Amino acid sequence: MFTGLIEQVGTVEGLTRRQDGLSLRIACALHPYELGESIAVNGTCLTVKSFAEGHFDADASLETLDKTNLGDLAEGDRVHLERALALGDRLGGHLVTGHVDGVGTLISRELDGDYVRSTFEVPGRLAPFLAPKGSIAVNGVSLTVNSVEGPRFDIMLVPYTLQHTTFGETPIGCRVNLEVDILAKYVASLMGKPGVDGSGP
């Protein structure tokens, strides 16, 4: 479980593509690591399989590549990193599982004073889980939905977020990992509504 508060922005140092998935080497300063610990990379929960001071290695399966934007990564790309939440830690963002629900697209960005208003489009099946002033994780960052119009939502990025994430450099048309609020998923399940994958009544 994560909070959506990014600890650090790392850099993709190496990529090895295989028939069964992808191995990533991420350069960062999160050490000391533990073998098998979970680290969210752009909001995707990955398992540390090896490490050395200055980097860690993890694998992404074909299923993960199909459901996230990790397959779009190239060496030199910067990624959001967060360690798993420890019991007793402050929950400053919202509960994020690291299980990406779908991939959306950044469709516009405009300055609004010191802020940046960014608009994203989501897969239609995720639209019912968006709510004004609700929470959503975009590339692992806990954000507040400003407004919703069909499959589109916008957020207001404050200067701190722009300085400590990659959102200030994200190009229009870029694909982003999305995880909707877990509470919205449980409510939909209790009401017998279709899930984020379109399954259900």
GROMACS elastic network, one bead per residue, 0.5 to 0.9 nm:
[ bonds ]
;  ai    aj funct       b0    kb
    1    38     6  0.88485   500
    1    45     6  0.87365   500
    1    83     6  0.89078   500
    1    84     6  0.55952   500
    1    85     6  0.56453   500
    1    86     6  0.85022   500
    1    95     6  0.68218   500
    1    96     6  0.58618   500
    1    98     6  0.68308   500
    2     5     6  0.79748   500
    2    39     6  0.88858   500
    2    40     6  0.77475   500
    2    43     6  0.88596   500
    2    45     6  0.89751   500
    2    82     6  0.72704   500
    2    83     6  0.71655   500
    2    84     6  0.51647   500
    2    85     6  0.50122   500
    2    86     6  0.87569   500
    2    91     6  0.87314   500
    2    93     6  0.88054   500
    2    94     6  0.79837   500
    2    95     6  0.60604   500
    2    97     6  0.59208   500
    2    98     6  0.68753   500
    2   140     6  0.87834   500
    3     6     6  0.82902   500
    3    82     6  0.83001   500
    3    84     6  0.81780   500
    3    85     6  0.67939   500
    3    90     6  0.88276   500
    3    91     6  0.60708   500
    3    92     6  0.67630   500
    3    93     6  0.50404   500
    3    94     6  0.51468   500
    3    95     6  0.51964   500
    3    96     6  0.54497   500
    3    97     6  0.83595   500
    3   140     6  0.86535   500
    3   141     6  0.82908   500
    3   142     6  0.70067   500
    4    43     6  0.77264   500
    4    82     6  0.75223   500
    4    92     6  0.82977   500
    4    93     6  0.55500   500
    4    94     6  0.64909   500
    4    95     6  0.74423   500
    4    96     6  0.61949   500
    4   136     6  0.89745   500
    4   137     6  0.64600   500
    4   138     6  0.86728   500
    4   139     6  0.89475   500
    4   140     6  0.54350   500
    4   143     6  0.79806   500
    5    81     6  0.89229   500
    5    82     6  0.70659   500
    5    91     6  0.88126   500
    5    92     6  0.71439   500
    5    93     6  0.59546   500
    5    94     6  0.86129   500
    5   140     6  0.78947   500
    5   141     6  0.59941   500
    5   142     6  0.62595   500
    6     9     6  0.75136   500
    6    80     6  0.61800   500
    6    81     6  0.57707   500
    6    82     6  0.52561   500
    6    83     6  0.86202   500
    6   140     6  0.74425   500
    6   141     6  0.63638   500
    6   142     6  0.85184   500
    6   164     6  0.78920   500
    6   165     6  0.74999   500
    7    30     6  0.82851   500
    7    80     6  0.77888   500
    7    81     6  0.59503   500
    7    82     6  0.51630   500
    7    83     6  0.74693   500
    7   164     6  0.88267   500
    8    28     6  0.75456   500
    8    29     6  0.79586   500
    8    30     6  0.76993   500
    8    79     6  0.85114   500
    8    80     6  0.63332   500
    8    81     6  0.53738   500
    8    82     6  0.69154   500
    8   164     6  0.76435   500
    8   165     6  0.80458   500
    9    28     6  0.73709   500
    9    78     6  0.62990   500
    9    79     6  0.54600   500
    9    81     6  0.58285   500
    9    82     6  0.89042   500
    9   164     6  0.74263   500
    9   165     6  0.65228   500
    9   166     6  0.76068   500
   10    13     6  0.89860   500
   10    26     6  0.62457   500
   10    27     6  0.55827   500
   10    29     6  0.80148   500
   10    41     6  0.88160   500
   10    55     6  0.89115   500
   10    77     6  0.84226   500
   10    78     6  0.55299   500
   10    79     6  0.52652   500
   10    80     6  0.64066   500
   10    81     6  0.65591   500
   11    25     6  0.85308   500
   11    26     6  0.55899   500
   11    27     6  0.51530   500
   11    28     6  0.67622   500
   11    75     6  0.77537   500
   11    76     6  0.57925   500
   11    77     6  0.56600   500
   11    79     6  0.60557   500
   11    80     6  0.88720   500
   12    15     6  0.74756   500
   12    24     6  0.70928   500
   12    25     6  0.60735   500
   12    27     6  0.62877   500
   12    73     6  0.77452   500
   12    74     6  0.69742   500
   12    75     6  0.50607   500
   12    76     6  0.52063   500
   12    77     6  0.54187   500
   12    78     6  0.63001   500
   12    79     6  0.72831   500
   13    24     6  0.76733   500
   13    25     6  0.53625   500
   13    26     6  0.54484   500
   13    27     6  0.58151   500
   13    55     6  0.83040   500
   13    74     6  0.87875   500
   13    75     6  0.55725   500
   13    76     6  0.61997   500
   13    77     6  0.82897   500
   14    23     6  0.80415   500
   14    24     6  0.57751   500
   14    26     6  0.71121   500
   14    27     6  0.88210   500
   14    57     6  0.89401   500
   14    74     6  0.82275   500
   14    75     6  0.57864   500
   14    76     6  0.83183   500
   15    22     6  0.69617   500
   15    23     6  0.57464   500
   15    25     6  0.64891   500
   15    73     6  0.84160   500
   15    74     6  0.72958   500
   15    75     6  0.66814   500
   16    21     6  0.86577   500
   16    22     6  0.57165   500
   16    23     6  0.50269   500
   16    24     6  0.66334   500
   16    25     6  0.87717   500
   17    20     6  0.82774   500
   17    21     6  0.62454   500
   17    23     6  0.64752   500
   17    24     6  0.88226   500
   18    21     6  0.51764   500
   18    22     6  0.57336   500
   18    23     6  0.78193   500
   19    22     6  0.81918   500
   19    62     6  0.83139   500
   20    60     6  0.87388   500
   20    61     6  0.62294   500
   20    62     6  0.58929   500
   21    59     6  0.72532   500
   21    60     6  0.56549   500
   21    63     6  0.82342   500
   21    64     6  0.82717   500
   21    65     6  0.72558   500
   21    71     6  0.89711   500
   22    58     6  0.85287   500
   22    59     6  0.56872   500
   22    60     6  0.51061   500
   22    61     6  0.64611   500
   22    62     6  0.76822   500
   22    65     6  0.80127   500
   22    70     6  0.87883   500
   22    71     6  0.77656   500
   23    57     6  0.70757   500
   23    58     6  0.58133   500
   23    60     6  0.62835   500
   23    61     6  0.87405   500
   24    56     6  0.82612   500
   24    57     6  0.55656   500
   24    58     6  0.54005   500
   24    59     6  0.61257   500
   24    60     6  0.77524   500
   25    51     6  0.87460   500
   25    55     6  0.66233   500
   25    56     6  0.57209   500
   25    58     6  0.66780   500
   25    59     6  0.89476   500
   26    54     6  0.84632   500
   26    55     6  0.53602   500
   26    56     6  0.55283   500
   26    57     6  0.63815   500
   26    58     6  0.82498   500
   26    79     6  0.85213   500
   27    54     6  0.56482   500
   27    56     6  0.67592   500
   27    57     6  0.89995   500
   28    31     6  0.80212   500
   28    53     6  0.86942   500
   28    54     6  0.54213   500
   28    55     6  0.54587   500
   28    56     6  0.78855   500
   28    81     6  0.87578   500
   29    32     6  0.84789   500
   29    53     6  0.76421   500
   29    54     6  0.54845   500
   29    55     6  0.71505   500
   30    33     6  0.71630   500
   30    53     6  0.88468   500
   30    54     6  0.77929   500
   30    55     6  0.81625   500
   30    56     6  0.89876   500
   30    81     6  0.88006   500
   30    82     6  0.89138   500
   30    83     6  0.83561   500
   31    34     6  0.85645   500
   31    51     6  0.87700   500
   31    52     6  0.82876   500
   31    53     6  0.64484   500
   31    54     6  0.71434   500
   31    55     6  0.79561   500
   31    56     6  0.86410   500
   32    52     6  0.88102   500
   32    53     6  0.75587   500
   33    36     6  0.89828   500
   33    37     6  0.74807   500
   33    48     6  0.79707   500
   33    50     6  0.88643   500
   33    51     6  0.71251   500
   33    52     6  0.84071   500
   33    53     6  0.86708   500
   33    56     6  0.79334   500
   34    37     6  0.55668   500
   34    38     6  0.89714   500
   34    48     6  0.73297   500
   34    49     6  0.88912   500
   34    50     6  0.85824   500
   34    51     6  0.84079   500
   35    38     6  0.89812   500
   35    47     6  0.79767   500
   35    48     6  0.55863   500
   35    49     6  0.58157   500
   35    50     6  0.63555   500
   35    51     6  0.78460   500
   36    47     6  0.53959   500
   36    48     6  0.50507   500
   36    49     6  0.60222   500
   36    50     6  0.84299   500
   37    46     6  0.82982   500
   37    47     6  0.56628   500
   37    48     6  0.55840   500
   37    49     6  0.83872   500
   37    83     6  0.82341   500
   37    84     6  0.78483   500
   38    45     6  0.61352   500
   38    46     6  0.55643   500
   38    48     6  0.64016   500
   38    82     6  0.87887   500
   38    83     6  0.64212   500
   38    84     6  0.58178   500
   39    43     6  0.88028   500
   39    44     6  0.79555   500
   39    45     6  0.56882   500
   39    46     6  0.54683   500
   39    47     6  0.64164   500
   39    48     6  0.71923   500
   39    81     6  0.67110   500
   39    82     6  0.56749   500
   39    84     6  0.60500   500
   39    98     6  0.87377   500
   40    43     6  0.50184   500
   40    46     6  0.59549   500
   40    47     6  0.86654   500
   40    80     6  0.76648   500
   40    81     6  0.55468   500
   40    82     6  0.51518   500
   40    83     6  0.63506   500
   40    84     6  0.73905   500
   40    98     6  0.61538   500
   40   140     6  0.71095   500
   41    44     6  0.50582   500
   41    45     6  0.64364   500
   41    46     6  0.68481   500
   41    70     6  0.84908   500
   41    79     6  0.63933   500
   41    80     6  0.56753   500
   41    81     6  0.50198   500
   41    82     6  0.70555   500
   41    98     6  0.85737   500
   41   139     6  0.79426   500
   41   140     6  0.73117   500
   42    45     6  0.85238   500
   42    69     6  0.84315   500
   42    70     6  0.79451   500
   42    79     6  0.56893   500
   42    81     6  0.64813   500
   42    82     6  0.86207   500
   42    98     6  0.88802   500
   42   138     6  0.79550   500
   42   141     6  0.79439   500
   42   176     6  0.83054   500
   42   177     6  0.69166   500
   43    80     6  0.73307   500
   43    81     6  0.77002   500
   43    82     6  0.81004   500
   43    96     6  0.82998   500
   43    97     6  0.84897   500
   43    98     6  0.53284   500
   43    99     6  0.75920   500
   43   100     6  0.69545   500
   43   137     6  0.72859   500
   43   138     6  0.72513   500
   43   141     6  0.71255   500
   43   177     6  0.66784   500
   43   178     6  0.77943   500
   43   179     6  0.78581   500
   44    64     6  0.82618   500
   44    68     6  0.75273   500
   44    70     6  0.83291   500
   44    97     6  0.85749   500
   44    99     6  0.60488   500
   44   100     6  0.61859   500
   44   139     6  0.79215   500
   44   140     6  0.71306   500
   44   177     6  0.78649   500
   45    84     6  0.86762   500
   45    97     6  0.76356   500
   45    99     6  0.64952   500
   45   100     6  0.85162   500
   46    58     6  0.62682   500
   46    59     6  0.69718   500
   46    60     6  0.71436   500
   46    98     6  0.83440   500
   47    57     6  0.83497   500
   47    58     6  0.57102   500
   47    59     6  0.71868   500
   47    60     6  0.89063   500
   48    51     6  0.73151   500
   48    56     6  0.64540   500
   48    57     6  0.58278   500
   48    58     6  0.50478   500
   48    59     6  0.80746   500
   49    56     6  0.76494   500
   49    57     6  0.57578   500
   49    58     6  0.54104   500
   49    59     6  0.76062   500
   50    55     6  0.89285   500
   50    56     6  0.59474   500
   50    57     6  0.52604   500
   50    58     6  0.72672   500
   51    54     6  0.81039   500
   51    55     6  0.58875   500
   51    57     6  0.58969   500
   52    55     6  0.56455   500
   52    56     6  0.63681   500
   52    57     6  0.88832   500
   53    56     6  0.80377   500
   60    63     6  0.79742   500
   60    64     6  0.57320   500
   60    65     6  0.65303   500
   60    70     6  0.78885   500
   60    71     6  0.87267   500
   61    64     6  0.51039   500
   61    65     6  0.62816   500
   61    66     6  0.86067   500
   62    66     6  0.60759   500
   62    67     6  0.86938   500
   63    66     6  0.50571   500
   63    67     6  0.63189   500
   63    68     6  0.86670   500
   64    67     6  0.52257   500
   64    68     6  0.59625   500
   64    69     6  0.86973   500
   64    70     6  0.78038   500
   64    71     6  0.86598   500
   64   100     6  0.86069   500
   65    68     6  0.53757   500
   65    69     6  0.66815   500
   65    70     6  0.58672   500
   65    71     6  0.53172   500
   65    72     6  0.87033   500
   66    69     6  0.79482   500
   66    70     6  0.87804   500
   66    71     6  0.79174   500
   67    70     6  0.87721   500
   67   100     6  0.68156   500
   67   101     6  0.72786   500
   67   102     6  0.59776   500
   67   103     6  0.70010   500
   67   177     6  0.84590   500
   68    71     6  0.73003   500
   68    72     6  0.87788   500
   68   100     6  0.64937   500
   68   101     6  0.82528   500
   68   102     6  0.65909   500
   68   103     6  0.59548   500
   68   175     6  0.88571   500
   68   176     6  0.78288   500
   68   177     6  0.57247   500
   68   178     6  0.83399   500
   69    72     6  0.54020   500
   69    73     6  0.73103   500
   69   103     6  0.67547   500
   69   139     6  0.88689   500
   69   175     6  0.64170   500
   69   176     6  0.63204   500
   69   177     6  0.61231   500
   70    73     6  0.54905   500
   70   177     6  0.86727   500
   71    74     6  0.84037   500
   72   175     6  0.83592   500
   73    76     6  0.86105   500
   73    77     6  0.64257   500
   73    78     6  0.88603   500
   73    79     6  0.89845   500
   74    77     6  0.57115   500
   75    78     6  0.87782   500
   78   166     6  0.69840   500
   79   139     6  0.83571   500
   79   165     6  0.82686   500
   79   166     6  0.72339   500
   80   139     6  0.70028   500
   80   140     6  0.67802   500
   80   141     6  0.78161   500
   80   165     6  0.67263   500
   80   166     6  0.74486   500
   81   140     6  0.78854   500
   82    85     6  0.85732   500
   82   140     6  0.80844   500
   83    86     6  0.87852   500
   85    88     6  0.86123   500
   85    89     6  0.67039   500
   85    90     6  0.87849   500
   85    91     6  0.84160   500
   86    89     6  0.55977   500
   86    90     6  0.89445   500
   87    90     6  0.87296   500
   88    91     6  0.88265   500
   90    93     6  0.88626   500
   91    94     6  0.64991   500
   91    95     6  0.76694   500
   93    96     6  0.85528   500
   93   135     6  0.86602   500
   93   141     6  0.84255   500
   93   142     6  0.55152   500
   93   143     6  0.77980   500
   94   135     6  0.71321   500
   94   136     6  0.84435   500
   94   137     6  0.86457   500
   94   142     6  0.64390   500
   94   143     6  0.87288   500
   94   181     6  0.80108   500
   95   142     6  0.87132   500
   95   181     6  0.75671   500
   95   182     6  0.71864   500
   95   183     6  0.88794   500
   96    99     6  0.80011   500
   96   136     6  0.86938   500
   96   137     6  0.72020   500
   96   140     6  0.79509   500
   96   142     6  0.79600   500
   96   179     6  0.74512   500
   96   180     6  0.85090   500
   96   181     6  0.74465   500
   96   182     6  0.72854   500
   97   100     6  0.81424   500
   97   179     6  0.81354   500
   97   182     6  0.79096   500
   98   140     6  0.74258   500
   98   179     6  0.76045   500
   99   178     6  0.89567   500
   99   179     6  0.68858   500
  100   103     6  0.78429   500
  100   137     6  0.89003   500
  100   139     6  0.89491   500
  100   140     6  0.88704   500
  100   177     6  0.62281   500
  100   178     6  0.57073   500
  100   180     6  0.83157   500
  101   126     6  0.78754   500
  101   177     6  0.77221   500
  101   178     6  0.58354   500
  101   179     6  0.50126   500
  101   180     6  0.68823   500
  101   196     6  0.64595   500
  101   197     6  0.74466   500
  102   122     6  0.76490   500
  102   123     6  0.69764   500
  102   126     6  0.77022   500
  102   176     6  0.85362   500
  102   177     6  0.62326   500
  102   178     6  0.54162   500
  102   179     6  0.69762   500
  102   180     6  0.89730   500
  102   196     6  0.82781   500
  102   197     6  0.84682   500
  103   122     6  0.68988   500
  103   123     6  0.72195   500
  103   175     6  0.62659   500
  103   176     6  0.54652   500
  103   178     6  0.56826   500
  103   179     6  0.88151   500
  104   120     6  0.65256   500
  104   121     6  0.55072   500
  104   123     6  0.64739   500
  104   138     6  0.87484   500
  104   174     6  0.84091   500
  104   175     6  0.55982   500
  104   176     6  0.52522   500
  104   177     6  0.64448   500
  104   178     6  0.65383   500
  105   119     6  0.85400   500
  105   120     6  0.54004   500
  105   121     6  0.53125   500
  105   122     6  0.67568   500
  105   172     6  0.79518   500
  105   173     6  0.57268   500
  105   174     6  0.56606   500
  105   176     6  0.59128   500
  105   177     6  0.87954   500
  106   109     6  0.78846   500
  106   118     6  0.72019   500
  106   119     6  0.60285   500
  106   121     6  0.66211   500
  106   170     6  0.81888   500
  106   171     6  0.76114   500
  106   172     6  0.54216   500
  106   173     6  0.52588   500
  106   174     6  0.56279   500
  106   175     6  0.66337   500
  106   176     6  0.72999   500
  107   118     6  0.77799   500
  107   119     6  0.57672   500
  107   120     6  0.55082   500
  107   121     6  0.67479   500
  107   172     6  0.55604   500
  107   173     6  0.57157   500
  107   174     6  0.81005   500
  108   117     6  0.81395   500
  108   118     6  0.57961   500
  108   119     6  0.52228   500
  108   120     6  0.72368   500
  108   172     6  0.61498   500
  108   173     6  0.82603   500
  109   116     6  0.66287   500
  109   117     6  0.55953   500
  109   119     6  0.63497   500
  109   172     6  0.74992   500
  110   115     6  0.85867   500
  110   116     6  0.56324   500
  110   117     6  0.53431   500
  110   118     6  0.66682   500
  110   119     6  0.89666   500
  111   114     6  0.71571   500
  111   115     6  0.60022   500
  111   117     6  0.62724   500
  111   118     6  0.88878   500
  112   115     6  0.50715   500
  112   116     6  0.56053   500
  112   117     6  0.65178   500
  112   156     6  0.85220   500
  113   116     6  0.77158   500
  114   157     6  0.89409   500
  114   158     6  0.71498   500
  114   159     6  0.66135   500
  115   156     6  0.62813   500
  115   157     6  0.55409   500
  115   158     6  0.50494   500
  115   159     6  0.62806   500
  115   162     6  0.87260   500
  116   155     6  0.81520   500
  116   156     6  0.56433   500
  116   157     6  0.50569   500
  116   158     6  0.68911   500
  116   159     6  0.82276   500
  116   162     6  0.83957   500
  116   168     6  0.86616   500
  117   154     6  0.66010   500
  117   155     6  0.56961   500
  117   157     6  0.62668   500
  118   153     6  0.84191   500
  118   154     6  0.53909   500
  118   155     6  0.54623   500
  118   156     6  0.64817   500
  118   157     6  0.73552   500
  119   152     6  0.68006   500
  119   153     6  0.56535   500
  119   155     6  0.65544   500
  120   151     6  0.83838   500
  120   152     6  0.55640   500
  120   153     6  0.55780   500
  120   154     6  0.61580   500
  120   155     6  0.84547   500
  120   176     6  0.87936   500
  121   124     6  0.87388   500
  121   127     6  0.89432   500
  121   150     6  0.88528   500
  121   151     6  0.56177   500
  121   153     6  0.66414   500
  121   154     6  0.88405   500
  122   125     6  0.80984   500
  122   126     6  0.63589   500
  122   127     6  0.66087   500
  122   151     6  0.53901   500
  122   152     6  0.62099   500
  122   153     6  0.81055   500
  122   178     6  0.81224   500
  123   126     6  0.56430   500
  123   127     6  0.69385   500
  123   151     6  0.67877   500
  124   127     6  0.52917   500
  124   128     6  0.80714   500
  124   150     6  0.82274   500
  124   151     6  0.57248   500
  125   128     6  0.69735   500
  125   129     6  0.84225   500
  125   151     6  0.85826   500
  125   194     6  0.84021   500
  125   195     6  0.80164   500
  125   196     6  0.60142   500
  125   197     6  0.68137   500
  125   198     6  0.58779   500
  126   129     6  0.55560   500
  126   130     6  0.72049   500
  126   151     6  0.75518   500
  126   180     6  0.77089   500
  126   195     6  0.85210   500
  126   196     6  0.56923   500
  126   197     6  0.80769   500
  126   198     6  0.84984   500
  127   130     6  0.55502   500
  127   131     6  0.88278   500
  127   148     6  0.86651   500
  127   149     6  0.88782   500
  127   150     6  0.64742   500
  127   152     6  0.75537   500
  127   153     6  0.88701   500
  128   131     6  0.79591   500
  128   150     6  0.85366   500
  128   151     6  0.83290   500
  128   196     6  0.87915   500
  129   180     6  0.64687   500
  129   181     6  0.75245   500
  129   184     6  0.59896   500
  129   185     6  0.72842   500
  129   188     6  0.83441   500
  129   196     6  0.79253   500
  130   134     6  0.70083   500
  130   135     6  0.81327   500
  130   136     6  0.78922   500
  130   145     6  0.75680   500
  130   147     6  0.89093   500
  130   148     6  0.69035   500
  130   151     6  0.84561   500
  130   152     6  0.88481   500
  130   153     6  0.76371   500
  130   180     6  0.72953   500
  130   181     6  0.83776   500
  130   184     6  0.83942   500
  131   134     6  0.50559   500
  131   135     6  0.78555   500
  131   145     6  0.67407   500
  131   146     6  0.85086   500
  131   147     6  0.74685   500
  131   148     6  0.66550   500
  131   153     6  0.87743   500
  132   135     6  0.84969   500
  132   144     6  0.79279   500
  132   145     6  0.52744   500
  132   146     6  0.54843   500
  132   148     6  0.61226   500
  132   153     6  0.84444   500
  133   144     6  0.55852   500
  133   146     6  0.57031   500
  133   147     6  0.74026   500
  134   143     6  0.84468   500
  134   144     6  0.57007   500
  134   145     6  0.54326   500
  134   146     6  0.80785   500
  134   181     6  0.76717   500
  135   142     6  0.67754   500
  135   143     6  0.57500   500
  135   145     6  0.60009   500
  135   180     6  0.71237   500
  135   181     6  0.57530   500
  136   140     6  0.88868   500
  136   141     6  0.79856   500
  136   142     6  0.59171   500
  136   143     6  0.54787   500
  136   144     6  0.63874   500
  136   145     6  0.68161   500
  136   178     6  0.71808   500
  136   179     6  0.60641   500
  136   181     6  0.56552   500
  137   140     6  0.50984   500
  137   143     6  0.59726   500
  137   144     6  0.86603   500
  137   177     6  0.78445   500
  137   178     6  0.56849   500
  137   179     6  0.50874   500
  137   180     6  0.64457   500
  137   181     6  0.77411   500
  138   141     6  0.51760   500
  138   142     6  0.68026   500
  138   143     6  0.71572   500
  138   176     6  0.63896   500
  138   177     6  0.56526   500
  138   179     6  0.68236   500
  138   180     6  0.88474   500
  139   142     6  0.87531   500
  139   176     6  0.56463   500
  139   178     6  0.63780   500
  139   179     6  0.83813   500
  140   177     6  0.72752   500
  140   178     6  0.76128   500
  140   179     6  0.78094   500
  141   165     6  0.83151   500
  143   155     6  0.72010   500
  143   156     6  0.85317   500
  143   157     6  0.84040   500
  144   154     6  0.89078   500
  144   155     6  0.64268   500
  144   156     6  0.79374   500
  145   148     6  0.74631   500
  145   153     6  0.66268   500
  145   154     6  0.61762   500
  145   155     6  0.53103   500
  145   156     6  0.81410   500
  146   153     6  0.71240   500
  146   154     6  0.55221   500
  146   156     6  0.67786   500
  147   152     6  0.84835   500
  147   153     6  0.55982   500
  147   154     6  0.56577   500
  147   155     6  0.73541   500
  148   151     6  0.74977   500
  148   152     6  0.58331   500
  148   154     6  0.67824   500
  149   152     6  0.52154   500
  149   153     6  0.61864   500
  149   154     6  0.88455   500
  150   153     6  0.78974   500
  157   160     6  0.81844   500
  157   161     6  0.61722   500
  157   162     6  0.64945   500
  157   167     6  0.83253   500
  158   161     6  0.54678   500
  158   162     6  0.63926   500
  158   163     6  0.88304   500
  159   162     6  0.50477   500
  159   163     6  0.61583   500
  159   164     6  0.86943   500
  160   163     6  0.51602   500
  160   164     6  0.62010   500
  160   165     6  0.85588   500
  161   164     6  0.52311   500
  161   165     6  0.58510   500
  161   166     6  0.86730   500
  161   167     6  0.77542   500
  161   168     6  0.85906   500
  162   165     6  0.56535   500
  162   166     6  0.69809   500
  162   167     6  0.57779   500
  162   168     6  0.51600   500
  162   169     6  0.86774   500
  163   166     6  0.78525   500
  163   167     6  0.83978   500
  163   168     6  0.72825   500
  164   167     6  0.85929   500
  165   168     6  0.72458   500
  165   169     6  0.88198   500
  166   169     6  0.55824   500
  166   170     6  0.62661   500
  167   170     6  0.50357   500
  167   171     6  0.85816   500
  168   171     6  0.86297   500
  170   173     6  0.87141   500
  170   174     6  0.66565   500
  171   174     6  0.56217   500
  172   175     6  0.88935   500
  179   182     6  0.81435   500
  180   183     6  0.86041   500
  180   184     6  0.73252   500
  180   185     6  0.76624   500
  180   196     6  0.85365   500
  181   184     6  0.53861   500
  181   185     6  0.67902   500
  182   185     6  0.50807   500
  182   186     6  0.64367   500
  182   187     6  0.87478   500
  183   186     6  0.51671   500
  183   187     6  0.61942   500
  183   188     6  0.86080   500
  184   187     6  0.51311   500
  184   188     6  0.61550   500
  184   189     6  0.86196   500
  185   188     6  0.51613   500
  185   189     6  0.62209   500
  185   190     6  0.87296   500
  185   195     6  0.68322   500
  185   196     6  0.73142   500
  186   189     6  0.50118   500
  186   190     6  0.61740   500
  186   191     6  0.85835   500
  187   190     6  0.51403   500
  187   191     6  0.61791   500
  187   192     6  0.86144   500
  187   193     6  0.85051   500
  188   191     6  0.51275   500
  188   192     6  0.61676   500
  188   194     6  0.69597   500
  188   195     6  0.68158   500
  189   192     6  0.51077   500
  189   193     6  0.58014   500
  189   194     6  0.73005   500
  189   195     6  0.67819   500
  189   200     6  0.83228   500
  190   193     6  0.76396   500
  192   195     6  0.87342   500
  192   200     6  0.70766   500
  192   201     6  0.62844   500
  193   199     6  0.86843   500
  193   200     6  0.64031   500
  193   201     6  0.59149   500
  194   197     6  0.76843   500
  194   198     6  0.53380   500
  194   199     6  0.52339   500
  194   201     6  0.55556   500
  195   198     6  0.51806   500
  195   199     6  0.53368   500
  195   200     6  0.61249   500
  195   201     6  0.87616   500
  196   199     6  0.73766   500
  197   200     6  0.88103   500
  198   201     6  0.88970   500
